Amino acid sequence: MAQKEVKVKQWVTGQDGLEKLRIEEVDMPVPGEDEVLVEVHAVSLNYRDTEVVMGLYTHHRNVKSTPNLVPCSDMCGTVISIGPVSNSTNDPYKSSAFCLSPGDRVVSTFAPTHLTGQVQASDLAATLGGPQPGVLTTHRVFPTYSLVKVPAYLSVEEASCLPIAAMTAWMSLNCMRPKGEIIGPGETVLCQGTGGVSIAGLQIASAVGAKVIITSSSDAKLERSKGLGATSTINYKTRPDWEQEVLSQTAHRGADIIFELCGAQTLRKSFDCVAFGGLIACIGYLSGKQDEPGDRTNTNLLALRRNVTLKGIINGPRDRFEEVLEFYKEKEIHPVVDRVFGFEEGKEAFEYLFSGEHFGKVVIRVKE
C-alpha cells in the first residue's frame, strides 16, 4: 500500500484584512543545501503581523510581499531533518561550523540574512512574514544560519516570543553602547504601553537594576507591571500630561531611554521628558504614522533642545540575538505570555492582538 503523503497546514493572507485569513494545505517541503526542515511548535504574534495581514505595512520602500503570504516571523520548533552541508564559505553561520542536529529546539531570526552590523535594504527584503513567507505553518524550511538554539529552561511558547520583542527591546537598550556593554543600575527607562516589546524591555532593564517607568491606560495592567519590577507607573488616560509626571518622578532629569511605540501622538511628549543626551528608540506608531494637520513635530529643533538621539530600531542582527539568549539564560527571564490560542484559532488570535487587550505576548500553539 502506498504511503499517504504528508501535507503541511499553513495560514495564508492576501493582505486584505484579518477576516480573510485562511488555512490551506501544501506539500511537505524538502531541505536543500544548507537548509533545515523544522516542525513548528509555537508562533508568537507582533503588531507588525496585523499590519501585514491588513495590507498596511507599506513604509519600507521597494519591499513587496507575495500575493498569498504565510504571515508571522517568530517561531519555536524542532529540527526534523537537515539538507546537504556545503563547504563553499568560511562564514561560520553558513558553513558546517554551524551545527544543528535533528531534535534541536530552535527559534527563527526575523531577518535571516542580517547576521551582524547595520541592517541593509537586502536584509529587509528577506524578512519573514513579509515580504518573504512566514512561520504560521506546521512545517517550514529555513537556511541554517537563520536558526538559533533555545535555552532549555524556556517553554516553546516562551521561546517563540523572543525574536522580535526581546531582540527589539535589547537593541533599544544597548545599541548605542560600546560592544560588550549593556544597560545598568542608575539608568531610567520609559516604556510606553504593556505590549511585547515594552514588557521585554521592563524585564531586561529591571533584571540589571535599572529603573523602569511604564505607561498604560489600564490600572490593572500597570499593577501587573509592578510585579515584574516596574519602579513606577503612569495612567496616560487619567494623566494626559504624562511627560510632566515622568519629569516629576525623575527629579526633572528625564528618562535616559524611551521606548517610543505610539508615534504621532506621543513623540513630542517623549522629547519633552527624555534626559539630556538621552535616547528615544523609535519602535512603533500605535497612535498613527502622521502628525495631526497643523501640529507638525519639528524633530530637528526638539532633538537639538536636549541633545537627544532619535534612533529607529528594526530588530537586530543574529550575533546580538545570541547575546539576548545568553542574557535571558543567565537571568532566567521568562517572557510574559498573555494568552495561547490553538492553530485553528489563528484568526481569533490576530483579532485579540489587534484589540490591544493583551499584556505581553499572544501565542499560537501550532503543535499540540
Phi and psi in degrees as a GROMACS rama.xvg file:
@    title "Ramachandran Plot"
@    xaxis  label "Phi"
@    yaxis  label "Psi"
@TYPE xy
-67.3177  139.076  ALA-2
-72.5755  136.175  GLN-3
-66.7594  131.373  LYS-4
-71.1408  130.042  GLU-5
-79.705  130.352  VAL-6
-105.415  156.156  LYS-7
-104.206  131.307  VAL-8
-95.0828  137.002  LYS-9
-148.488  147.924  GLN-10
-83.0787  143.339  TRP-11
-134.275  143.156  VAL-12
-127.071  142.479  THR-13
-92.0327  10.1777  GLY-14
56.1678  43.2319  GLN-15
-132.337  23.052  ASP-16
129.41  147.38  GLY-17
-61.7221  -36.592  LEU-18
-69.2562  -13.764  GLU-19
-102.288  7.36147  LYS-20
-58.9872  143.495  LEU-21
-147.481  158.837  ARG-22
-101.202  137.774  ILE-23
-135.368  165.123  GLU-24
-114.199  139.077  GLU-25
-135.354  170.742  VAL-26
-69.6693  150  ASP-27
-64.9875  126.663  MET-28
-74.3891  157.693  PRO-29
-118.743  127.643  VAL-30
-68.6075  134.729  PRO-31
-94.6887  -158.281  GLY-32
-63.0044  130.721  GLU-33
58.3424  35.297  ASP-34
-126.891  159.812  GLU-35
-133.789  136.254  VAL-36
-92.7699  126.545  LEU-37
-119.706  134.056  VAL-38
-87.2615  118.393  GLU-39
-79.9845  130.697  VAL-40
-105.049  -37.7544  HIS-41
-150.161  145.336  ALA-42
-130.031  129.518  VAL-43
-100.539  148.174  SER-44
-98.2183  149.008  LEU-45
-126.332  156.576  ASN-46
-55.7051  -34.6885  TYR-47
-53.9137  -38.0354  ARG-48
-62.8146  -37.9794  ASP-49
-66.4946  -37.6807  THR-50
-65.4767  -41.2735  GLU-51
-59.8162  -48.3494  VAL-52
-63.7707  -32.3453  VAL-53
-89.079  1.00076  MET-54
75.3883  23.5576  GLY-55
-106.136  -3.99835  LEU-56
-88.1079  80.7335  TYR-57
-124.927  8.63178  THR-58
-85.0066  -6.92487  HIS-59
-92.0109  110.714  HIS-60
-67.6951  146.144  ARG-61
61.0576  23.2292  ASN-62
-117.6  106.675  VAL-63
-118.92  137.788  LYS-64
-90.6681  163.593  SER-65
-69.6854  153.719  THR-66
-59.1106  -42.5983  PRO-67
-112.78  100.659  ASN-68
-110.281  135.893  LEU-69
-78.2563  119.735  VAL-70
-82.17  172.833  PRO-71
81.3725  150.011  CYS-72
-124.386  -14.8752  SER-73
-111.811  114.137  ASP-74
-140.208  158.474  MET-75
-125.749  134.003  CYS-76
-154.318  -170.861  GLY-77
-120.052  135.501  THR-78
-67.2447  127.225  VAL-79
-98.7499  -49.5225  ILE-80
-151.253  160.112  SER-81
-126.855  132.378  ILE-82
-76.7446  179.912  GLY-83
-57.7356  142.854  PRO-84
-102.203  126.179  VAL-85
-88.1161  158.67  SER-86
-123.714  35.1358  ASN-87
-90.7252  1.97194  SER-88
-143.697  153.007  THR-89
-93.69  -0.566823  ASN-90
-64.534  119.451  ASP-91
-62.0311  -22.9372  PRO-92
-82.7689  -19.1552  TYR-93
-113.977  4.64557  LYS-94
-116.277  -178.102  SER-95
-68.1674  -10.1671  SER-96
-65.4056  -22.6726  ALA-97
-93.0934  107.966  PHE-98
-105.232  127.854  CYS-99
-126.865  151.065  LEU-100
-132.115  150.918  SER-101
-54.2553  135.076  PRO-102
99.4367  -16.5556  GLY-103
-64.6957  136.842  ASP-104
-86.6816  131.941  ARG-105
-138.122  157.371  VAL-106
-119.858  152.794  VAL-107
-87.0951  155.806  SER-108
-99.6053  146.572  THR-109
-62.3491  -49.0687  PHE-110
-114.648  93.7499  ALA-111
-54.4198  -35.5637  PRO-112
-83.8293  -7.52812  THR-113
-85.4245  90.0815  HIS-114
-92.5024  -32.8428  LEU-115
-162.296  160.84  THR-116
71.7253  -157.603  GLY-117
-74.6174  136.072  GLN-118
-65.3902  144.995  VAL-119
-120.867  167.076  GLN-120
-58.0478  -36.8228  ALA-121
-65.0711  -31.774  SER-122
-68.6092  -41.0786  ASP-123
-66.8115  -27.1006  LEU-124
-75.9841  -7.71719  ALA-125
-113.468  6.02126  ALA-126
-67.7647  147.034  THR-127
-78.4754  148.357  LEU-128
73.3349  25.5161  GLY-129
120.157  115.982  GLY-130
-81.6723  -16.9879  PRO-131
-86.1944  155.926  GLN-132
-53.8373  142.652  PRO-133
-97.3829  -152.382  GLY-134
-119.497  5.50301  VAL-135
-81.4871  70.1634  LEU-136
-152.112  160.265  THR-137
-76.3723  -28.5058  THR-138
-144.044  147.762  HIS-139
-154.135  146.912  ARG-140
-93.8133  134.57  VAL-141
-126.75  149.55  PHE-142
-67.083  145.397  PRO-143
-57.0721  -35.2477  THR-144
-74.242  -5.21227  TYR-145
-98.1711  8.18278  SER-146
-121.521  143.352  LEU-147
-130.441  136.836  VAL-148
-68.5742  149.298  LYS-149
-98.8935  135.499  VAL-150
-57.3687  140.756  PRO-151
-64.8823  -27.1707  ALA-152
-73.7005  -14.2664  TYR-153
-87.5981  141.241  LEU-154
-75.2973  164.839  SER-155
-64.4367  -34.5858  VAL-156
-65.6416  -44.1833  GLU-157
-64.1716  -45.0593  GLU-158
-62.6738  -34.55  ALA-159
-65.7668  -14.7117  SER-160
-82.95  -8.42489  CYS-161
-83.3965  -38.2183  LEU-162
-56.5773  -43.4312  PRO-163
-97.9654  -53.2871  ILE-164
-62.0018  -55.3836  ALA-165
-67.9892  -40.524  ALA-166
-64.2337  -43.4907  MET-167
-65.6719  -41.1138  THR-168
-63.3671  -43.4683  ALA-169
-60.3867  -45.9519  TRP-170
-68.0089  -35.2694  MET-171
-63.0337  -35.3772  SER-172
-82.6349  -30.0761  LEU-173
-126.514  -4.54028  ASN-174
-66.4516  -22.6302  CYS-175
-94.6122  4.1721  MET-176
-96.129  156.745  ARG-177
-58.1346  149.395  PRO-178
-56.1342  132.57  LYS-179
96.657  -14.7513  GLY-180
-98.613  141.912  GLU-181
-132.912  171.1  ILE-182
-55.1371  150.998  ILE-183
-146.01  -176.616  GLY-184
-59.1562  151.622  PRO-185
94.8035  -13.7596  GLY-186
-97.6194  152.518  GLU-187
-119.184  130.908  THR-188
-117.221  135.095  VAL-189
-109.55  120.469  LEU-190
-111.267  122.948  CYS-191
-86.0432  119.981  GLN-192
82.5  179.917  GLY-193
-128.439  34.2495  THR-194
-80.4972  -171.356  GLY-195
-59.2318  -45.6165  GLY-196
-69.0216  -44.8788  VAL-197
-63.7487  -42.1403  SER-198
-68.1267  -36.8989  ILE-199
-63.2811  -42.299  ALA-200
-61.0906  -41.2444  GLY-201
-60.9395  -45.1029  LEU-202
-66.8503  -42.076  GLN-203
-66.1  -49.3444  ILE-204
-65.571  -42.7185  ALA-205
-68.5769  -26.3105  SER-206
-66.2571  -22.4734  ALA-207
-107.444  7.1281  VAL-208
89.0319  11.4088  GLY-209
-75.7126  157.339  ALA-210
-86.3798  139.161  LYS-211
-130.649  127.353  VAL-212
-106.431  131.557  ILE-213
-116.771  137.761  ILE-214
-111.753  149.038  THR-215
-166.73  162.946  SER-216
-93.2783  -1.21646  SER-217
-114.689  119.993  SER-218
-64.5158  -33.3168  ASP-219
-64.5981  -42.1216  ALA-220
-66.9594  -37.6738  LYS-221
-63.4418  -37.743  LEU-222
-65.9825  -40.1793  GLU-223
-63.3056  -35.3695  ARG-224
-62.4099  -36.6798  SER-225
-61.3248  -36.606  LYS-226
-66.7555  -18.5777  GLY-227
-96.5949  0.700267  LEU-228
113.536  5.82158  GLY-229
-60.6395  130.166  ALA-230
-72.3756  -39.8071  THR-231
-153.658  163.094  SER-232
-135.614  155.914  THR-233
-139.023  126.016  ILE-234
-87.5964  110.406  ASN-235
-76.6326  -8.81397  TYR-236
-79.6999  -44.9869  LYS-237
-83.101  -17.8903  THR-238
-129.217  74.5814  ARG-239
-62.1923  -24.1588  PRO-240
-90.6341  51.2263  ASP-241
-61.3452  -25.21  TRP-242
-63.5726  -32.6772  GLU-243
-69.723  -34.5404  GLN-244
-68.0588  -36.3451  GLU-245
-61.5032  -44.8969  VAL-246
-62.0563  -41.7569  LEU-247
-63.2006  -40.5148  SER-248
-74.3788  -13.24  GLN-249
-114.97  23.7927  THR-250
53.868  38.3302  ALA-251
65.4592  15.5683  HIS-252
-81.1949  -37.6024  ARG-253
95.4519  173.025  GLY-254
-87.9468  136.023  ALA-255
-68.7674  -36.9787  ASP-256
-134.256  132.454  ILE-257
-119.925  126.987  ILE-258
-83.3446  97.3557  PHE-259
-87.8901  98.3389  GLU-260
-109.602  -11.8534  LEU-261
-103.882  -20.1216  CYS-262
86.069  -125.426  GLY-263
-56.0169  -38.7521  ALA-264
-89.7556  -3.85852  GLN-265
-123.883  -17.5064  THR-266
-59.9202  -43.9248  LEU-267
-60.9042  -40.4651  ARG-268
-65.5885  -35.7525  LYS-269
-63.1092  -41.9291  SER-270
-60.5298  -31.6167  PHE-271
-76.3849  -20.194  ASP-272
-123.324  12.6531  CYS-273
-83.0553  147.713  VAL-274
-69.8631  156.11  ALA-275
-59.1391  129.664  PHE-276
77.4791  8.88779  GLY-277
-80.4748  179.825  GLY-278
-121.688  128.462  LEU-279
-105.266  112.262  ILE-280
-91.0466  109.534  ALA-281
-81.2793  109.338  CYS-282
-112.668  -40.9543  ILE-283
-146.04  -169.183  GLY-284
-156.88  49.6339  TYR-285
-61.8345  -26.4203  LEU-286
-94.4242  5.29011  SER-287
128.604  162.43  GLY-288
-104.903  -7.66836  LYS-289
-134.402  147.76  GLN-290
-64.821  156.523  ASP-291
-65.8708  148.932  GLU-292
-54.3065  132.165  PRO-293
80.2457  6.67171  GLY-294
-130.663  51.5826  ASP-295
-69.9239  134.012  ARG-296
-86.9298  117.067  THR-297
-86.1985  84.6938  ASN-298
-64.2852  -30.5786  THR-299
-60.3755  -49.6197  ASN-300
-68.2485  -43.0157  LEU-301
-66.128  -37.7092  LEU-302
-67.1226  -37.8745  ALA-303
-68.1277  -36.6312  LEU-304
-57.9156  -39.4701  ARG-305
-120.766  20.0699  ARG-306
55.6635  49.5751  ASN-307
-95.3154  146.218  VAL-308
-99.0809  123.257  THR-309
-108.367  113.68  LEU-310
-129.842  128.953  LYS-311
-75.9845  138.04  GLY-312
-117.875  111.952  ILE-313
-113.431  81.6577  ILE-314
55.744  -135.866  ASN-315
-175.712  172.219  GLY-316
-78.9896  164.745  PRO-317
-57.2513  -41.4454  ARG-318
-65.2844  -30.7552  ASP-319
-76.6173  -30.1717  ARG-320
-64.249  -36.1073  PHE-321
-63.8593  -34.8236  GLU-322
-60.3089  -44.2846  GLU-323
-58.0717  -48.4911  VAL-324
-62.7716  -38.0837  LEU-325
-66.1387  -40.5579  GLU-326
-65.2365  -46.7477  PHE-327
-59.374  -41.4134  TYR-328
-64.7068  -44.5477  LYS-329
-61.2764  -42.7821  GLU-330
-91.5629  -6.67686  LYS-331
52.8671  50.5852  GLU-332
-81.8923  132.057  ILE-333
-107.957  115.694  HIS-334
-54.6142  147.042  PRO-335
-86.2079  113.334  VAL-336
-100.178  114.481  VAL-337
-75.3772  -46.4189  ASP-338
-155.811  143.661  ARG-339
-116.848  127.816  VAL-340
-107.718  155.46  PHE-341
-77.4466  163.766  GLY-342
-58.8465  -41.3729  PHE-343
-69.1581  -13.5999  GLU-344
-97.467  23.1864  GLU-345
-55.1845  -42.6585  GLY-346
-63.601  -41.7231  LYS-347
-64.3206  -35.7667  GLU-348
-63.5132  -44.1213  ALA-349
-61.9234  -43.0822  PHE-350
-65.1531  -38.5393  GLU-351
-64.8246  -44.3759  TYR-352
-60.995  -44.4244  LEU-353
-65.4557  -25.901  PHE-354
-67.7281  -22.4416  SER-355
79.0967  10.9429  GLY-356
-80.2451  -11.8659  GLU-357
-75.702  159.955  HIS-358
-128.062  108.993  PHE-359
90.0082  -129.377  GLY-360
-114.519  150.395  LYS-361
-109.145  131.031  VAL-362
-125.687  143.029  VAL-363
-107.024  120.717  ILE-364
-84.7035  112.726  ARG-365
-81.7778  -44.0843  VAL-366
-109.688  118.916  LYS-367
